Amino acid sequence: MANLLELQNVSKIFGGGFFNRSNVTIAVQDVGFAIPEDRPTITAIAGESGSGKTTLARLLLGVIPPTSGNVLYKGQDIQGMSSREWLDFRREVQPIFQDPFEAYNPFYTVDHVLQRPIRNFKLASSAQERNERIAESLQMVGLQPDETLGRYPHQLSGGQRQRVMVARALLLRPRIILADEPVSMVDASLRATILRSIRDLNRDFGISVIYITHDLTTAYQMCDNIIVMYRGTVAEAGSVEEVIQNPKHPYTQLLIDSVPQPDPKAAWGEEDDESVERIDEASVVIDQCKFAPRCKFAFEECTASAPPVRILGDNQLASCFLYPESPAVEDPDIGKFFHYPEFEPAETVN
């Protein structure tokens, strides 16, 4: 099975330098997974703030180079691409960011963000073809062209602005959409609509999606597979059903337990007395389980070395010393343990 986008033991380190080698942050450490070319899937990268999700997204987009390891697209290192290859990569791997308002110039109507990629990538030979492509893309995400075009960003709701950005990505007929917290700044009533639009792109057009989020609820609803990150490392990964329904890593268990549950007996404003002890991140030793200072199961081995990634099922992995009998993963591509649903495209994107 050929890979479309692949990370090979990628690490990213910030800080340090010749005169300051102590102030170093390991944002991503030894992460490896791949998105297959022939099995479109939606993969969540989940974790709390500071887990390395956004750094991983920037590495996947080629915005920043890895400190070690390689990011490959169709088998080629993206850092060594020619200008033409880089242009194709930018067209086929499209981002959708957290705050749609930042992508707009307030002095232009929203038409500008839709027309510019068509012009830059020479996707239309006439104004009529350009307008038809824009109208088609807007309709695919549930927007009416006559109610959207000609308006300024402030004249649209947050949900409409975000759906315009989804339509912009779709204009380029990408192979992969990287959505970084796409609904975190949108009203709850609009989240389902936007997520449904992204899901439809996967099911109907065969576009793979990398969905970066701190929200396990939407990850479970949206995705086929999930990678749970903690301080730059993979804590747990696999089928979203296996990981969310039967979490093995203590950190994943903590995340799931922290999802608010409605309690009709609780008084308004009542706080949960249980809290997780916070630690000074700078005090953590690198060569140990990074979650050990917060883990209620931690024992001596956890602070002596980093845990291997262990196979806990056909579609589930975890980096934890709690499962010494389980075999360690030898292949750095944890994506080989993901679940890939059958796909019958309604329409091709090429």
C-alpha positions as a Markdown table, in Angstrom:
| # | Residue | x | y | z |
|---|---|---|---|---|
| 1 | Met | 0.0 | 0.0 | 0.0 |
| 2 | Ala | 1.7 | 3.2 | -1.2 |
| 3 | Asn | 1.8 | 6.2 | 1.1 |
| 4 | Leu | 0.6 | 9.7 | 0.2 |
| 5 | Leu | 2.0 | 11.6 | 3.2 |
| 6 | Glu | 4.5 | 10.1 | 5.6 |
| 7 | Leu | 6.5 | 11.1 | 8.7 |
| 8 | Gln | 9.6 | 9.0 | 9.4 |
| 9 | Asn | 10.8 | 9.3 | 13.0 |
| 10 | Val | 10.3 | 13.1 | 12.9 |
| 11 | Ser | 11.5 | 15.3 | 15.8 |
| 12 | Lys | 11.4 | 19.0 | 16.1 |
| 13 | Ile | 13.4 | 20.9 | 18.7 |
| 14 | Phe | 13.2 | 24.6 | 19.4 |
| 15 | Gly | 15.6 | 26.9 | 21.3 |
| 16 | Gly | 19.1 | 26.3 | 22.3 |
| 17 | Gly | 21.9 | 27.5 | 20.1 |
| 18 | Phe | 25.6 | 27.9 | 20.4 |
| 19 | Phe | 25.4 | 30.2 | 23.4 |
| 20 | Asn | 22.3 | 28.7 | 25.0 |
| 21 | Arg | 22.1 | 25.0 | 25.0 |
| 22 | Ser | 20.0 | 24.7 | 28.1 |
| 23 | Asn | 16.8 | 26.4 | 27.0 |
| 24 | Val | 15.6 | 23.6 | 24.7 |
| 25 | Thr | 12.0 | 22.5 | 23.9 |
| 26 | Ile | 11.3 | 19.2 | 22.3 |
| 27 | Ala | 8.0 | 19.9 | 20.6 |
| 28 | Val | 7.8 | 16.6 | 18.6 |
| 29 | Gln | 9.8 | 13.5 | 19.4 |
| 30 | Asp | 10.2 | 10.4 | 17.1 |
| 31 | Val | 6.7 | 10.5 | 15.5 |
| 32 | Gly | 6.1 | 8.3 | 12.5 |
| 33 | Phe | 2.9 | 7.5 | 10.7 |
| 34 | Ala | 1.6 | 7.6 | 7.1 |
| 35 | Ile | -1.5 | 8.4 | 5.2 |
| 36 | Pro | -2.1 | 5.8 | 2.5 |
| 37 | Glu | -2.7 | 6.9 | -1.1 |
| 38 | Asp | -5.5 | 4.4 | -1.9 |
| 39 | Arg | -7.5 | 4.4 | 1.4 |
| 40 | Pro | -8.8 | 7.8 | 2.2 |
| 41 | Thr | -9.2 | 8.2 | 5.9 |
| 42 | Ile | -9.8 | 10.8 | 8.6 |
| 43 | Thr | -7.1 | 10.7 | 11.3 |
| 44 | Ala | -7.4 | 12.7 | 14.5 |
| 45 | Ile | -4.3 | 14.1 | 16.3 |
| 46 | Ala | -5.5 | 14.8 | 19.8 |
| 47 | Gly | -4.1 | 16.2 | 23.0 |
| 48 | Glu | -4.2 | 19.1 | 25.4 |
| 49 | Ser | -2.4 | 22.4 | 24.8 |
| 50 | Gly | 1.4 | 21.9 | 24.5 |
| 51 | Ser | 1.1 | 18.4 | 23.3 |
| 52 | Gly | 2.8 | 19.1 | 19.9 |
| 53 | Lys | -0.3 | 19.0 | 17.7 |
| 54 | Thr | 0.2 | 22.3 | 16.0 |
| 55 | Thr | 3.9 | 21.8 | 15.5 |
| 56 | Leu | 3.1 | 18.4 | 13.9 |
| 57 | Ala | 0.7 | 20.2 | 11.6 |
| 58 | Arg | 3.3 | 22.7 | 10.5 |
| 59 | Leu | 5.8 | 19.9 | 9.9 |
| 60 | Leu | 3.2 | 18.1 | 7.7 |
| 61 | Leu | 2.6 | 21.3 | 5.7 |
| 62 | Gly | 6.3 | 21.9 | 5.2 |
| 63 | Val | 6.1 | 25.3 | 7.0 |
| 64 | Ile | 9.0 | 24.3 | 9.3 |
| 65 | Pro | 11.6 | 21.6 | 8.7 |
| 66 | Pro | 12.1 | 18.7 | 11.1 |
| 67 | Thr | 15.2 | 18.7 | 13.3 |
| 68 | Ser | 15.6 | 15.0 | 12.5 |
| 69 | Gly | 13.6 | 12.5 | 10.4 |
| 70 | Asn | 11.8 | 13.1 | 7.1 |
| 71 | Val | 8.4 | 14.3 | 5.9 |
| 72 | Leu | 7.6 | 12.6 | 2.6 |
| 73 | Tyr | 5.0 | 13.3 | 0.0 |
| 74 | Lys | 4.5 | 10.5 | -2.5 |
| 75 | Gly | 7.8 | 9.1 | -1.4 |
| 76 | Gln | 9.8 | 12.4 | -1.8 |
| 77 | Asp | 11.2 | 14.5 | 1.0 |
| 78 | Ile | 9.3 | 17.8 | 0.9 |
| 79 | Gln | 12.4 | 19.7 | 2.0 |
| 80 | Gly | 14.1 | 18.7 | -1.3 |
| 81 | Met | 11.3 | 19.4 | -3.7 |
| 82 | Ser | 11.8 | 21.5 | -6.8 |
| 83 | Ser | 9.7 | 24.6 | -7.3 |
| 84 | Arg | 7.2 | 22.8 | -9.5 |
| 85 | Glu | 6.9 | 19.8 | -7.1 |
| 86 | Trp | 6.4 | 22.2 | -4.2 |
| 87 | Leu | 3.6 | 24.0 | -6.1 |
| 88 | Asp | 1.9 | 20.6 | -6.6 |
| 89 | Phe | 2.3 | 19.7 | -3.0 |
| 90 | Arg | 0.8 | 23.0 | -1.9 |
| 91 | Arg | -2.2 | 22.4 | -4.1 |
| 92 | Glu | -2.7 | 18.8 | -3.0 |
| 93 | Val | -2.2 | 19.4 | 0.8 |
| 94 | Gln | -4.6 | 22.1 | 1.9 |
| 95 | Pro | -4.9 | 23.6 | 5.5 |
| 96 | Ile | -8.0 | 24.8 | 7.3 |
| 97 | Phe | -7.0 | 26.9 | 10.3 |
| 98 | Gln | -8.5 | 27.5 | 13.7 |
| 99 | Asp | -9.4 | 31.1 | 13.2 |
| 100 | Pro | -10.9 | 31.8 | 9.8 |
| 101 | Phe | -11.0 | 35.5 | 10.3 |
| 102 | Glu | -7.2 | 35.7 | 10.1 |
| 103 | Ala | -7.2 | 34.4 | 6.5 |
| 104 | Tyr | -9.4 | 37.3 | 5.3 |
| 105 | Asn | -8.3 | 40.8 | 4.3 |
| 106 | Pro | -11.1 | 43.0 | 5.7 |
| 107 | Phe | -10.8 | 45.3 | 2.7 |
| 108 | Tyr | -11.8 | 42.6 | 0.2 |
| 109 | Thr | -14.9 | 40.7 | -0.2 |
| 110 | Val | -14.8 | 36.9 | 0.4 |
| 111 | Asp | -14.6 | 36.5 | -3.3 |
| 112 | His | -10.9 | 37.3 | -3.1 |
| 113 | Val | -9.9 | 34.2 | -1.0 |
| 114 | Leu | -11.8 | 32.1 | -3.5 |
| 115 | Gln | -10.5 | 33.7 | -6.7 |
| 116 | Arg | -6.9 | 33.9 | -5.7 |
| 117 | Pro | -6.1 | 30.2 | -5.6 |
| 118 | Ile | -7.7 | 29.7 | -8.9 |
| 119 | Arg | -5.5 | 32.4 | -10.4 |
| 120 | Asn | -2.3 | 31.3 | -8.6 |
| 121 | Phe | -2.7 | 27.7 | -9.7 |
| 122 | Lys | -4.2 | 28.5 | -13.1 |
| 123 | Leu | -7.3 | 26.3 | -12.5 |
| 124 | Ala | -9.6 | 28.1 | -14.9 |
| 125 | Ser | -9.2 | 29.3 | -18.5 |
| 126 | Ser | -12.0 | 31.9 | -18.3 |
| 127 | Ala | -14.0 | 34.0 | -15.8 |
| 128 | Gln | -17.1 | 31.9 | -16.5 |
| 129 | Glu | -15.2 | 28.7 | -15.6 |
| 130 | Arg | -13.8 | 30.3 | -12.5 |
| 131 | Asn | -17.2 | 31.5 | -11.3 |
| 132 | Glu | -18.7 | 28.0 | -11.9 |
| 133 | Arg | -16.0 | 26.3 | -9.9 |
| 134 | Ile | -16.5 | 28.8 | -7.0 |
| 135 | Ala | -20.3 | 28.3 | -7.0 |
| 136 | Glu | -19.9 | 24.5 | -7.1 |
| 137 | Ser | -17.5 | 24.5 | -4.1 |
| 138 | Leu | -19.7 | 26.8 | -2.1 |
| 139 | Gln | -22.7 | 24.6 | -2.7 |
| 140 | Met | -20.7 | 21.5 | -1.6 |
| 141 | Val | -20.3 | 23.0 | 1.9 |
| 142 | Gly | -23.9 | 24.1 | 2.2 |
| 143 | Leu | -23.5 | 27.8 | 1.2 |
| 144 | Gln | -25.6 | 29.6 | -1.5 |
| 145 | Pro | -23.3 | 31.6 | -3.8 |
| 146 | Asp | -25.8 | 34.5 | -4.1 |
| 147 | Glu | -26.0 | 34.8 | -0.3 |
| 148 | Thr | -22.2 | 34.6 | 0.2 |
| 149 | Leu | -20.3 | 36.2 | -2.7 |
| 150 | Gly | -19.9 | 40.0 | -2.7 |
| 151 | Arg | -19.9 | 40.2 | 1.1 |
| 152 | Tyr | -17.2 | 41.3 | 3.4 |
| 153 | Pro | -15.9 | 39.0 | 6.1 |
| 154 | His | -17.6 | 40.9 | 8.9 |
| 155 | Gln | -20.9 | 40.4 | 7.1 |
| 156 | Leu | -20.7 | 36.7 | 7.4 |
| 157 | Ser | -21.1 | 34.6 | 10.6 |
| 158 | Gly | -18.1 | 32.6 | 12.0 |
| 159 | Gly | -19.6 | 29.4 | 10.6 |
| 160 | Gln | -20.1 | 30.9 | 7.2 |
| 161 | Arg | -16.5 | 32.2 | 7.1 |
| 162 | Gln | -15.1 | 28.8 | 8.1 |
| 163 | Arg | -17.2 | 27.0 | 5.5 |
| 164 | Val | -15.9 | 29.5 | 2.9 |
| 165 | Met | -12.4 | 28.3 | 3.9 |
| 166 | Val | -13.5 | 24.7 | 3.4 |
| 167 | Ala | -14.8 | 25.6 | 0.0 |
| 168 | Arg | -11.5 | 27.3 | -0.8 |
| 169 | Ala | -9.6 | 24.1 | 0.0 |
| 170 | Leu | -12.0 | 22.1 | -2.1 |
| 171 | Leu | -11.5 | 24.4 | -5.1 |
| 172 | Leu | -8.0 | 23.0 | -5.5 |
| 173 | Arg | -9.2 | 19.4 | -5.5 |
| 174 | Pro | -6.7 | 18.4 | -2.8 |
| 175 | Arg | -5.6 | 14.9 | -1.8 |
| 176 | Ile | -5.3 | 15.8 | 1.9 |
| 177 | Ile | -7.0 | 18.4 | 4.1 |
| 178 | Leu | -5.2 | 19.3 | 7.3 |
| 179 | Ala | -7.8 | 20.9 | 9.6 |
| 180 | Asp | -6.3 | 22.5 | 12.7 |
| 181 | Glu | -9.0 | 23.0 | 15.4 |
| 182 | Pro | -11.5 | 24.0 | 12.6 |
| 183 | Val | -14.5 | 24.4 | 14.9 |
| 184 | Ser | -13.0 | 25.6 | 18.2 |
| 185 | Met | -14.0 | 29.2 | 17.5 |
| 186 | Val | -17.4 | 28.4 | 16.1 |
| 187 | Asp | -20.7 | 28.3 | 17.9 |
| 188 | Ala | -21.8 | 24.8 | 19.0 |
| 189 | Ser | -24.8 | 25.0 | 16.7 |
| 190 | Leu | -22.6 | 25.3 | 13.6 |
| 191 | Arg | -19.9 | 22.8 | 14.6 |
| 192 | Ala | -21.9 | 19.8 | 13.3 |
| 193 | Thr | -22.5 | 21.5 | 9.9 |
| 194 | Ile | -18.8 | 22.3 | 9.4 |
| 195 | Leu | -17.7 | 18.8 | 10.5 |
| 196 | Arg | -20.3 | 17.2 | 8.3 |
| 197 | Ser | -19.0 | 19.2 | 5.4 |
| 198 | Ile | -15.4 | 17.9 | 6.0 |
| 199 | Arg | -16.7 | 14.3 | 6.5 |
| 200 | Asp | -18.6 | 14.5 | 3.2 |
| 201 | Leu | -15.4 | 15.5 | 1.4 |
| 202 | Asn | -13.7 | 12.4 | 2.7 |
| 203 | Arg | -16.6 | 10.1 | 1.8 |
| 204 | Asp | -17.7 | 11.6 | -1.5 |
| 205 | Phe | -14.4 | 12.7 | -3.0 |
| 206 | Gly | -11.7 | 10.5 | -1.4 |
| 207 | Ile | -9.9 | 13.3 | 0.4 |
| 208 | Ser | -8.0 | 12.2 | 3.4 |
| 209 | Val | -8.3 | 14.5 | 6.4 |
| 210 | Ile | -5.9 | 15.1 | 9.3 |
| 211 | Tyr | -8.1 | 16.5 | 12.1 |
| 212 | Ile | -6.2 | 18.3 | 14.9 |
| 213 | Thr | -8.2 | 18.8 | 18.0 |
| 214 | His | -8.3 | 18.8 | 21.8 |
| 215 | Asp | -12.0 | 17.6 | 21.7 |
| 216 | Leu | -12.3 | 13.8 | 21.9 |
| 217 | Thr | -16.0 | 14.0 | 21.4 |
| 218 | Thr | -15.7 | 15.4 | 17.9 |
| 219 | Ala | -12.7 | 13.2 | 17.2 |
| 220 | Tyr | -14.9 | 10.1 | 18.0 |
| 221 | Gln | -17.7 | 11.4 | 15.9 |
| 222 | Met | -15.6 | 12.3 | 12.9 |
| 223 | Cys | -12.6 | 10.1 | 12.6 |
| 224 | Asp | -11.5 | 6.6 | 11.7 |
| 225 | Asn | -8.3 | 6.7 | 13.6 |
| 226 | Ile | -6.7 | 8.7 | 16.3 |
| 227 | Ile | -3.2 | 9.6 | 17.6 |
| 228 | Val | -3.1 | 10.9 | 21.2 |
| 229 | Met | -0.1 | 13.1 | 21.8 |
| 230 | Tyr | 1.5 | 14.1 | 25.1 |
| 231 | Arg | 4.3 | 16.6 | 25.2 |
| 232 | Gly | 5.5 | 15.8 | 21.7 |
| 233 | Thr | 5.3 | 12.0 | 22.0 |
| 234 | Val | 2.6 | 9.4 | 20.9 |
| 235 | Ala | 0.9 | 8.2 | 24.0 |
| 236 | Glu | -1.7 | 6.0 | 22.3 |
| 237 | Ala | -2.9 | 5.4 | 18.7 |
| 238 | Gly | -5.2 | 3.2 | 16.7 |
| 239 | Ser | -8.8 | 2.9 | 15.7 |
| 240 | Val | -10.9 | 5.6 | 17.2 |
| 241 | Glu | -13.4 | 3.0 | 18.4 |
| 242 | Glu | -10.7 | 1.0 | 20.2 |
| 243 | Val | -8.9 | 4.0 | 21.7 |
| 244 | Ile | -11.9 | 5.9 | 22.9 |
| 245 | Gln | -14.0 | 3.0 | 24.0 |
| 246 | Asn | -11.2 | 1.1 | 25.7 |
| 247 | Pro | -8.3 | 3.5 | 26.4 |
| 248 | Lys | -5.1 | 1.8 | 27.6 |
| 249 | His | -2.7 | 4.7 | 28.3 |
| 250 | Pro | -3.3 | 6.6 | 31.6 |
| 251 | Tyr | -3.2 | 9.9 | 29.8 |
| 252 | Thr | -5.9 | 8.9 | 27.3 |
| 253 | Gln | -8.0 | 7.7 | 30.3 |
| 254 | Leu | -7.5 | 11.0 | 31.9 |
| 255 | Leu | -8.6 | 12.9 | 28.8 |
| 256 | Ile | -11.7 | 10.8 | 28.4 |
| 257 | Asp | -12.6 | 11.2 | 32.1 |
| 258 | Ser | -12.2 | 15.0 | 31.8 |
| 259 | Val | -14.9 | 15.2 | 29.1 |
| 260 | Pro | -17.9 | 16.9 | 30.9 |
| 261 | Gln | -20.8 | 14.7 | 31.6 |
| 262 | Pro | -24.3 | 16.2 | 32.2 |
| 263 | Asp | -25.5 | 15.7 | 35.8 |
| 264 | Pro | -29.0 | 16.9 | 36.5 |
| 265 | Lys | -28.4 | 16.6 | 40.2 |
| 266 | Ala | -25.4 | 19.0 | 40.3 |
| 267 | Ala | -26.1 | 22.6 | 41.4 |
| 268 | Trp | -25.4 | 25.5 | 39.0 |
| 269 | Gly | -21.7 | 26.4 | 39.2 |
| 270 | Glu | -20.8 | 23.4 | 41.3 |
| 271 | Glu | -17.1 | 22.4 | 40.7 |
| 272 | Asp | -15.6 | 18.9 | 40.6 |
| 273 | Asp | -13.2 | 18.6 | 43.6 |
| 274 | Glu | -10.9 | 16.2 | 41.7 |
| 275 | Ser | -8.1 | 17.8 | 39.9 |
| 276 | Val | -4.9 | 16.7 | 38.2 |
| 277 | Glu | -1.7 | 17.8 | 39.8 |
| 278 | Arg | 0.2 | 20.2 | 37.5 |
| 279 | Ile | 4.0 | 20.1 | 37.3 |
| 280 | Asp | 6.8 | 22.3 | 36.1 |
| 281 | Glu | 7.3 | 21.1 | 32.6 |
| 282 | Ala | 10.9 | 22.3 | 32.6 |
| 283 | Ser | 11.7 | 20.0 | 35.5 |
| 284 | Val | 10.9 | 16.8 | 33.5 |
| 285 | Val | 13.8 | 14.6 | 32.6 |
| 286 | Ile | 13.8 | 13.6 | 28.9 |
| 287 | Asp | 14.8 | 10.0 | 29.3 |
| 288 | Gln | 11.7 | 8.8 | 31.1 |
| 289 | Cys | 8.0 | 8.5 | 30.5 |
| 290 | Lys | 6.9 | 12.1 | 30.1 |
| 291 | Phe | 3.6 | 11.4 | 31.7 |
| 292 | Ala | 5.1 | 9.8 | 34.8 |
| 293 | Pro | 5.0 | 12.9 | 37.0 |
| 294 | Arg | 1.2 | 13.0 | 36.5 |
| 295 | Cys | 0.5 | 9.3 | 36.4 |
| 296 | Lys | -1.1 | 7.5 | 39.4 |
| 297 | Phe | 0.3 | 4.2 | 38.1 |
| 298 | Ala | 3.9 | 5.4 | 37.8 |
| 299 | Phe | 6.6 | 3.1 | 39.2 |
| 300 | Glu | 10.4 | 3.1 | 39.2 |
| 301 | Glu | 10.8 | 1.9 | 35.6 |
| 302 | Cys | 8.7 | 4.8 | 34.4 |
| 303 | Thr | 11.3 | 7.4 | 35.6 |
| 304 | Ala | 14.3 | 5.3 | 34.4 |
| 305 | Ser | 13.7 | 5.2 | 30.7 |
| 306 | Ala | 11.1 | 6.1 | 28.0 |
| 307 | Pro | 8.5 | 3.4 | 27.3 |
| 308 | Pro | 8.4 | 1.5 | 24.0 |
| 309 | Val | 5.3 | 1.6 | 21.8 |
| 310 | Arg | 3.5 | -1.7 | 22.4 |
| 311 | Ile | 0.9 | -3.5 | 20.4 |
| 312 | Leu | -2.3 | -4.0 | 22.4 |
| 313 | Gly | -4.6 | -5.2 | 19.7 |
| 314 | Asp | -5.1 | -5.3 | 15.9 |
| 315 | Asn | -5.8 | -1.6 | 15.9 |
| 316 | Gln | -4.4 | -0.2 | 19.1 |
| 317 | Leu | -1.0 | 0.9 | 20.4 |
| 318 | Ala | 0.2 | 2.6 | 23.6 |
| 319 | Ser | 3.5 | 3.8 | 24.9 |
| 320 | Cys | 3.3 | 2.5 | 28.5 |
| 321 | Phe | 5.2 | 0.2 | 30.9 |
| 322 | Leu | 1.9 | -1.2 | 32.2 |
| 323 | Tyr | 1.8 | -3.8 | 29.4 |
| 324 | Pro | 5.2 | -5.7 | 29.6 |
| 325 | Glu | 3.8 | -8.8 | 28.0 |
| 326 | Ser | 2.6 | -7.0 | 24.8 |
| 327 | Pro | 5.1 | -6.9 | 21.9 |
| 328 | Ala | 6.9 | -3.7 | 21.1 |
| 329 | Val | 6.3 | -2.1 | 17.7 |
| 330 | Glu | 9.3 | -2.6 | 15.4 |
| 331 | Asp | 8.0 | -0.6 | 12.4 |
| 332 | Pro | 8.1 | 3.2 | 13.0 |
| 333 | Asp | 4.9 | 3.6 | 10.9 |
| 334 | Ile | 2.2 | 3.3 | 13.5 |
| 335 | Gly | -0.4 | 3.9 | 10.7 |
| 336 | Lys | 0.0 | 0.3 | 9.8 |
| 337 | Phe | -2.1 | -0.5 | 12.8 |
| 338 | Phe | -4.9 | 1.9 | 11.9 |
| 339 | His | -8.4 | 0.9 | 10.7 |
| 340 | Tyr | -9.1 | 1.8 | 7.1 |
| 341 | Pro | -12.8 | 1.6 | 6.1 |
| 342 | Glu | -13.8 | 0.5 | 2.6 |
| 343 | Phe | -14.1 | 3.4 | 0.2 |
| 344 | Glu | -16.2 | 3.7 | -3.0 |
| 345 | Pro | -15.9 | 7.2 | -4.3 |
| 346 | Ala | -18.9 | 9.1 | -5.6 |
| 347 | Glu | -16.6 | 11.3 | -7.6 |
| 348 | Thr | -12.8 | 11.4 | -8.1 |
| 349 | Val | -10.8 | 14.5 | -7.2 |
| 350 | Asn | -8.3 | 14.2 | -10.0 |
